[in-house]
Amino acid sequence: MSKILGISGSLRQKSYNSALLRSARDLFPEVIVIGSIRGIPLYDGDLEITGVPPAVLELKQQLIDADGLLLVSPEYNNSLPGVTKNTVDWLSRPSLGVRNVFRDKPVALIGASPGGFGTILGQSAWLQVFRGLGAKHWSGGRLVVSNATRVFDDNGVLVDQSIRQRLEQFIEGFMAFCEL
Ligand SMILES: Cc1cc2nc3c(=O)[nH]c(=O)nc-3n(C[C@H](O)[C@H](O)[C@H](O)COP(=O)(O)O)c2cc1C
């Protein structure tokens, strides 16, 4: 078991959400494995029939093997990013002998934004998706990282000690929910 699979919903090189995920992994290197949405094409039902793309299969296998999913997602236009939703759409399709990889899978949501509300609306939008998929959303903690330009340095290192502490507590709570 890979324990917790962490996925950043951003492809951007200097992504704050990827930086937040790396910080979580660095706090719990034995528990968190980072998966990538890079290389996942736009969902296409025809492509699915001719062969599910390798990047989708690889990420899906990582999710099958994991005890829980930590989704670190940006917020776009007060909702969830299309690029991230596209990945979840691919993963939600039957393949690798699993009809719905999200069913009963523990899921936790966090996110970072340079703005003042730290992905709060984006996280709410994800709830609808994961409820529909039958995932077990962990609501025992909440982490919305606002003003991300001050929370991370230019190299994407988490420099805000209070956020670091809250991140640690959040992951500990989610680990307990995953029974790790
Ligand atoms: C299309 C688009 C829409 C955005 N909408 C929001 C928004 O609704 N709320 C917000 O806090 N930030 C918004 N942003 C700013 C993102 O939070 C910012 O680009 C952030 O750095 C994206 O995450 P990343 O650093 O992980 O790539 C938007 C950015 C883009 C590109």
PDBQT file of the ligand as one rigid body, heavy atoms in Angstrom, charges set to zero:
ROOT
HETATM    1  C1  LIG A 201      -8.453  30.761 -14.964  1.00  0.00    +0.000 C 
HETATM    2  C2  LIG A 201      -8.060  31.196 -13.575  1.00  0.00    +0.000 A 
HETATM    3  C3  LIG A 201      -9.056  31.484 -12.683  1.00  0.00    +0.000 A 
HETATM    4  C4  LIG A 201      -8.720  31.829 -11.364  1.00  0.00    +0.000 A 
HETATM    5  N1  LIG A 201      -9.720  32.030 -10.450  1.00  0.00    +0.000 NA
HETATM    6  C5  LIG A 201      -9.396  32.158  -9.137  1.00  0.00    +0.000 A 
HETATM    7  C6  LIG A 201     -10.420  32.153  -8.130  1.00  0.00    +0.000 A 
HETATM    8  O1  LIG A 201     -11.595  32.053  -8.393  1.00  0.00    +0.000 OA
HETATM    9  N2  LIG A 201     -10.028  32.252  -6.824  1.00  0.00    +0.000 N 
HETATM   10  C7  LIG A 201      -8.708  32.361  -6.462  1.00  0.00    +0.000 A 
HETATM   11  O2  LIG A 201      -8.425  32.423  -5.275  1.00  0.00    +0.000 OA
HETATM   12  N3  LIG A 201      -7.723  32.375  -7.402  1.00  0.00    +0.000 NA
HETATM   13  C8  LIG A 201      -8.040  32.285  -8.722  1.00  0.00    +0.000 A 
HETATM   14  N4  LIG A 201      -7.067  32.233  -9.683  1.00  0.00    +0.000 N 
HETATM   15  C9  LIG A 201      -5.673  32.483  -9.280  1.00  0.00    +0.000 C 
HETATM   16  C10 LIG A 201      -5.045  31.188  -8.834  1.00  0.00    +0.000 C 
HETATM   17  O3  LIG A 201      -5.335  30.985  -7.457  1.00  0.00    +0.000 OA
HETATM   18  C11 LIG A 201      -3.530  31.297  -9.028  1.00  0.00    +0.000 C 
HETATM   19  O4  LIG A 201      -3.243  31.388 -10.404  1.00  0.00    +0.000 OA
HETATM   20  C12 LIG A 201      -2.816  30.143  -8.396  1.00  0.00    +0.000 C 
HETATM   21  O5  LIG A 201      -1.429  30.424  -8.407  1.00  0.00    +0.000 OA
HETATM   22  C13 LIG A 201      -3.107  28.829  -9.104  1.00  0.00    +0.000 C 
HETATM   23  O6  LIG A 201      -2.564  27.756  -8.405  1.00  0.00    +0.000 OA
HETATM   24  P1  LIG A 201      -1.085  27.201  -8.669  1.00  0.00    +0.000 P 
HETATM   25  O7  LIG A 201      -0.125  28.234  -8.123  1.00  0.00    +0.000 OA
HETATM   26  O8  LIG A 201      -1.033  25.929  -7.904  1.00  0.00    +0.000 OA
HETATM   27  O9  LIG A 201      -0.900  27.009 -10.146  1.00  0.00    +0.000 OA
HETATM   28  C14 LIG A 201      -7.365  31.920 -11.000  1.00  0.00    +0.000 A 
HETATM   29  C15 LIG A 201      -6.380  31.634 -11.934  1.00  0.00    +0.000 A 
HETATM   30  C16 LIG A 201      -6.721  31.257 -13.205  1.00  0.00    +0.000 A 
HETATM   31  C17 LIG A 201      -5.625  30.891 -14.182  1.00  0.00    +0.000 C 
ENDROOT
TORSDOF 0
